[in-house]
Amino acid sequence: MPDIAGLPLEQISASVARAILEEGVAALQYGDTTGRLKTKQVICGLVADFDIQIVPEDLIITTGAQQALELIGKTFIDRGDVVITEGPSYLGALQAFSAYEPDVHTIPSDENGMDTDLLAEELARLGPRGAKFIYTIPNFNNPSGVTMSLERRMHLLDLARKYDILVIEDDAYGRLRFEEETIPPMRSIDPNILYLGTVSKIFAPGLRTGWIIGPRPILEKIKLVKQGDDLCGSTLNQVIVERYFTEIDWRSTLDATIGRYHERRDALLSALEEYFPAEATWTRPQGGLFVWINLPEHIKTKQLLPFALEKGVTFVPGDGCYPAGTGLGLSSMRVCFSFEEPGKLREAIRRLAAAIDEYLEASKA
Ligand SMILES: Cc1ncc(COP(=O)(O)O)c(C=O)c1O
């Protein structure tokens, strides 16, 4: 979970109360399937920070980026279609796509994101239009925390053009950078891709407000699917989002949150150095919420989980971040540093290391 304890609740509450009086019952009425015009204008302003120049007709407001993933699955995937993701990838995306029974091909990633040389080999094998789309989380990937380099982004776009394959760029975490320079989103370079965003990590996940930016003919199809899904998203939530990003100093609030994430990442990494087995490796994210840990192969993180829970600590076992049945990620885990204070994170890592010892003892026995 993102840490939203710093939100200015009194200001939000006053602004929402004012909004309801000013908007009248329109704030509580059905709305356009693709979202309110004002909300879209606000999102156009937000993405302009990353040099994505669009007008309201270029996006659809969704019920969180999660709905965007589900709509994309429903719109594009027929049973058996090849879909390409980096490995590991977002569990929720794999779940959303899996309902439509794709054949998910995983391209390994390293500290620079998806390995696009391996992607090139895979696409050469599959041939032109051999996959429905390539799904990637290039900034502070969930679950690995790694960021795709600019060189790889350019390579991916070249390959997508060469093989005529749609790219889905999920940028749920792009603003949460606490180190080094922003790398341009692929959508700022190529208007043909689908770009997903959300207020979940920059304002509040409970508002369930996200968006899809894409070519208009594709948005037309997605709109038809969305009509059948929910008629329209929550009008009131969109009003709250509009007011937050126009009436409140959200940038200062977010900067303070990112500062806390930075401190927490540092605490988590230093605790890993101190307590974890020498053979373990982990990522060093420059932003976002997650660190990905690889343990020696004989440690299976799904079996380790009950030992950790016993000590009051939890994590996501790595195999859930790969398509089912691939046998990948079995000795990996995702840990999250966003939500707890540095002291608690340190203690959590200490207990997790003790849980590993107990698990190894029990395996020997
Ligand atoms: C990569 C990624 N995409 C999408 C989502 C869904 O976000 P939302 O809260 O906007 O539905 C998440 C949530 O954690 C995520 O990690």
The ligand as a MOL file (V3000), in Angstrom:
LIG
                    3D

  0  0  0     0  0            999 V3000
M  V30 BEGIN CTAB
M  V30 COUNTS 16 16 0 0 0
M  V30 BEGIN ATOM
M  V30 1 C 1.9790 -1.9560 -12.2980 0
M  V30 2 C 0.6010 -1.6990 -11.7920 0
M  V30 3 N -0.3840 -1.4260 -12.6590 0
M  V30 4 C -1.6310 -1.2030 -12.2360 0
M  V30 5 C -1.9650 -1.2420 -10.9060 0
M  V30 6 C -3.3810 -1.0010 -10.4960 0
M  V30 7 O -3.5100 0.2770 -9.9670 0
M  V30 8 P -4.8840 0.9370 -9.6160 0
M  V30 9 O -4.8980 1.1410 -8.1500 0
M  V30 10 O -4.8860 2.2400 -10.3680 0
M  V30 11 O -5.9800 0.0490 -10.0980 0
M  V30 12 C -0.9850 -1.5250 -9.9580 0
M  V30 13 C -1.3240 -1.5860 -8.5330 0
M  V30 14 O -0.5640 -1.8300 -7.6670 0
M  V30 15 C 0.3350 -1.7600 -10.4080 0
M  V30 16 O 1.3130 -2.0670 -9.5680 0
M  V30 END ATOM
M  V30 BEGIN BOND
M  V30 1 1 1 2
M  V30 2 1 2 3
M  V30 3 2 2 15
M  V30 4 2 3 4
M  V30 5 1 4 5
M  V30 6 1 5 6
M  V30 7 2 5 12
M  V30 8 1 6 7
M  V30 9 1 7 8
M  V30 10 2 8 9
M  V30 11 1 8 10
M  V30 12 1 8 11
M  V30 13 1 12 13
M  V30 14 1 12 15
M  V30 15 2 13 14
M  V30 16 1 15 16
M  V30 END BOND
M  V30 END CTAB
M  END
